[in-house]
């Protein structure tokens, strides 16, 4: 499928056109579409919301109330270097995790408490005993930066873990909380992937301990994203990564939550090859329409691009609109206020640090190579803070934590 005919070809700017070098004095660089800067010295800014930011460094966790300018709240946390996930909730609670442990602070980091995840029946869901204590598994790490949603006036925290790459093998789950992080439960537990057993290695292998739900035949390597569509009152998730003899690992699921019974109903919508558009990420909903970006790889031909359709048409490719094809795999995208931000996966890209951007809801597009940042994969896009800056991780390769980038769209 080719790009839509309405796309304005003259508005497609590639690579470094219009870029100014990052100045040492101000630390802010500019393209035709946005300003960008690395985070200032200080704690690693792991997440943001409105005027707040959560960071970590040197055996401590930190909370800022002025977008990272100052850090008046801090708490000793010896395992800070292993933090893999954090989320600031609307009520001010902070949920964060190390590789296999989850924590909650309700008092601006005066204290924090461990969270024991619960199964659907209320019993404790406990991490497995790892073959290698240095590789306990990334139980809670996730790729999108938006993980909480307003569901009928209640903020729900819902996310799936991106795991089985580094940090040890892990079962693949979708987690949720409806009470500000006090209670976290399993919304969906994927089955046991025979290719990511716990053999003590960083990504797991074909020998060792099987992990996951033994009663679920649907398995995958990890989740790519979870998103909520208020028009349907439904959640969507997509997973990766491979084509296996037993079947596909790339799935799309749709889940609905019944608050009255605290129960989930999940249906598999589609499973497909790793070189299809359904190996994807960045699921977003705008005005009831479904948007996503393809992470297609493996054998050619690749079915790549940023797509849009009605949710009911997800399984019918003929009804998909290809908004833009960056011609490189990517699983990261965020849409806010008509701005669409996405990125290149650095190991598969001709760019060092590739940013994809539209400032007009997908009518026109540009791509930039922020090459002075080195070979980095931007991910974990957070919505704008009160100063108007998006926040994102810069990952070495596509998964190892490196730096933090802030990006501010131009009018």
N, C-alpha and C positions, 0 to 999 in steps of 0.2 A: 504494500500500500504506500503510495506517495504522500507527500505533505499536502495539506489542503491548499486549494488554489488561491484562497484569500490571503495567504501569508505574504507579507511585504518583503521581497527578497532584498531590497536595498537596506532594510533595517537589520539584516543579519550581519553582525560584526564578529569577526573571528580573531582568535589568538589575542595579540597584545595591542591592537589598534586602540588609540585613545588613552593608553595607560601612562601614568606618570610614575617614576621610580619612588619607592618609599623613602621619605626623607628621614635622616637620622635625628633631626631636631624635633620634629613633630610626631614621627612614627605613623603618619597617616598617608596613604597613597590613594590614587583616584583613577577610575576608569570613566568611560562615558556614562555608565549606568550606576555606579556606586563608589562610595569611599570604603576603605578597608584598613584595618590595623591589627597587629598582634596585641594580645592582652598586656597590660603593664606588668612590671615586676611585682612579685607578691605571690599569694596563694594561686594554685591552679584553679581557675574559675570553671567549675564542673557543670554548673547549671545556673539559670537565671529565670526570674519571673517578675515582671513589672519593675520595681526599683530594687528588688532583692537579688543577691547572688550568693551561691554556696561554693566554697572552695576548700582546698586541702593542701597542706605542706608540712614537712618537718614534724611529723607525729601529732598534728593537730588538724581539726576541721574548723572552718571559719564561716561566718555569715555577715554579709554586707547589706546595708539598707540604702546605699546610695550608688548602686550599680558598680560596685567594686572599687570605688575611690578610697574608702576606709573600711576597716574590718573590726567593728567594736565588739563582736561576739565571737568567742572561740572556745574550744573544748579540746583537752588532751585526748588524742585518739591514736595510739601507737601504730595501728595498722592502716594509717591514712594512705600510704603509698599503694595499697591494694584496692582502693575504692574504684568500683567499676560502674556505678550507677548512682544517680541522685535525682530527686524531684522535689521542688518547692511547691507545696499545695496552697490553694487559695486562702485557707485559714492560717497560713504561716507555718504549719507543720513541715518538717523536712524528713523525707524518707531517703535513706541512702544505704548502699551495700558495699561490702567487700566482695570477694569472689564467691563465697558460699554462705555469707551471713548478712542478715538484713537488720537495719536499725531505724529508729524513729526518735526525733526530737520534737517536743511540743512547746519548748520554752526558750526559743532562740539560742539553742546550743548550751544552755546552762547544764543540761544533762541529755543523755540519750539512752534508750533502752533497746535491747535486742528484741526482734520480732520473730516469733515462731510461726511459720506459715502453717496454715490448716488445710487439710483435705476438704472435699465437699461435705463429708460426713462429720466434720468437726474435729477429727483426730489430727494429731501432729504430723506434718509433712517434714521429715528431717533429711538433711543432705546425706548422701552416701559416704561411707568411709573410703577415702581415695587410696588407690594403690601407691601413689606418691604424694606425701603430704604437701609438697611444694606445688602440686597441680591438683587442687581440690575441685576445679570446675568453675566456670562462670555461670552461676545460677541465675543472676539477676541483671547482668549487663544487657543493654539494648541499644539499637542503632538510632531510632528517632529521638528527637529532643522533646517532643510533645507526647506526654503519656497520661494526662488527666483530661477528663471531659465532663461537661455539664450534661447530666442525664436527668431530665425532669426536675431541675433545681437542686440536684445532689451532685457533688463532684465525685466522680468515680476515677480512681487510679487503675488503669488497665495496661499491662505491658507484657511482652514476651521476650524470652532471653535469646540473644545472639551469642552462640557458644560453640564449643567443639572446634575452635581454631587455635587459641592459645589458652594457657591457664588450666588445662586439664579437661577431660571429658565431663559432660554434664547431661542430665536429662533435659528435655525440651518442654517448657511449660508456658502457659499464659496465666498470669497472676492478676488479682484484682483486690481492691479495697473500696468500701463504701462509707467508711467511718474515719476518714482522715489518716489512714495508715495504722490505726490501732490494731485492726484485724486485717490480715492479708491471707487470701485463700487461693486455691487452685481453681481457675476457671476452665482450663482444659489441659490435659496431660497427654502429650504425644506418646506414641509407642516406642518400643526398643529398637533403635537403629543398630543393626549388626556391624556397621562400618564405623561407629563412634563408641565402641566399648571403652571402658576405663582400663587401659593398659599401662597407665603411668605417664604416658607421653602428653605433650601439650594439647594435641587435637584429638586424641583417642585413636583407636585402630580396630582391627578385625578380631583381636583376641582380648581377653580380659573380661571385666564385669559388664554385663548388659545393664543399661540404664533406661529408665522410662516406664511407662505404663504397660505391664505385660498383657493387659486385656484389650489394648488398642492396636489394631494392625497397621494404623496409619503412622508412619514414622518420617522424620526429616532430620536434617543436620542442625537446623536452628530456625528461629523466626526472624523475619526481616522487619516487620512492622505490625502494629495494631492501630486501627483508627475507628472512629465512631461517626456514623451518619445519622444525625438527628431526624432527618426526613423519614427514615425507615425505623428509627429507634433500634438500630442494629450495629454491631461491631464487625469489622472485616480484618482478617489477618492473612498474610502470605508468607511462605516459607521457602527455604532452599535446602539442598543445592543440586543434587546429582540425579542422573538416570541410573538406576540400579537393576540388577537382574530380578529383584523382588518387586520393582515398580518405581514410580517417580518419587522424588523428595520435594518437588516444587508443587505446592498446593495453595489454593485459596479457600478459606473457610469463612462462613458467615455465622455469627453468634448473636442470640438474643438473650437478654437477662430479665428474669422475673423477680422484681424486688420483694414481692409479697412472699414468695417461697424461697428466696435466695438461691435460685437455680438457673442454670444455663442450658441452652439448647444450641448445639453447633451442628452445622451441615457443611459437608465438603461440596464446594461449587465446581471446582475444576482442578485437575492435576495434569501436568504436562511436562514436556522436555525442558532441559536446562537451557536450550538455545531458543526458547519461545518467549513471547512477551509476558508470559505468566510467571517467569522467574523475574521477580520484580521487587519493588519497595516504594517508599514514599507515598503510600496510599493517603489520599486527601479527598475531602468532600466539600464542594462549593455549590451552593444553591441546589443541593440534591444530586449534583453530577459527580461521578467518580473519576478521579485523576490518579495516575500512577506512572512510574518510570521503570523501564525495563532494565534488568540486570543480566540480560541474555548473554551467555557465553558457551564454551564448549565447541562442538563442531559447527562449521558454517553450513548454511547461511544463518546470520543472526537476525532476530526479529526485535529490533531495538527502537526506542523512542519514548517520548512522553505522550501518553494516551489519555483520552477522555471518552466516557460513555455514560449512559443511564445505568445505574446499578443492575437493573434487570437484564441488561444486554452484555454483561461481562463475559459470558460464555460464548458470545457470537461475535467473532472478530470482524465480520463484515459491517457491524454497526459501531465499530470503534473509530474515533477520529484521531489521527496522528497529528498532534500539535507541532512537534519538532523532533527531529532525529539527530542527536549529538554524535551518532556513529561511534559510540563507546559505551561500555557497560557502566551502569550506575544504579544504586539502590537507595539513593538519598534525595529527598525532595520535601519542600515545605511551601505552603501557599498561605499568604496573609495579606489582606488589603490590596488585592490585585497583583501583588508581587509573587512570582514563582521563582524559587531558588532551588537549584539542584547542583550536582557536582559529578566530576569524573572519578572513577576508581583508578588511582594512580598507576598501579602495576599494569593496567591494560590500556593506558592512555598515552597519546603522543605528547600531552601536556605534562608539566611538572605538577602544578596544582590547578586543576581545571574547575572553573565555575560556570554554570549555565544560568542565565537570568532572563526573565521577562518582567517588565514593569507594567504591562497592560493586559494582564490575565491571559496571556498566551497568544496574543495577536502577532507580536513581534518578539524576536529572540536575539540573544547575543551569547557568545562564549568568550571567556578570557583565560589566559594562562598566567597565573600569578607566580611566575617562575622563580622570583627571588625568594619565595618561601620554601623552595626545594620540592622534592618528590613527596607529596602529601595527598591524602584522600580526605576531603572534608565530609564530616558526618555529624550526627546529633545536632541538627539544626534546632535552635530554640527561637521562639517568637521574639519579636522586638521588645527590648526593655523600654523604660520610660524616656530614655534618651534617643530612642529610635534605632538602636543597633541590634541586628540579629547576632546570635552567638553560635559558633560551631567548633567542634573538635577538628584539629588537623591530626590525622593518623599517619604514622610511618608505615609504609606498605598500605594496608587498608584496615589495620586493626590495632596496631600498637600506639598507645597514647603518646603524643608528642607536644604540640602547642595548641593554643586557643586563638581563633580568629574572630574578629568582630567586623560586620559588614553593614553599611547603612545605604539604603537605596537613595538615588537622587530623584527629584520631582520629575 
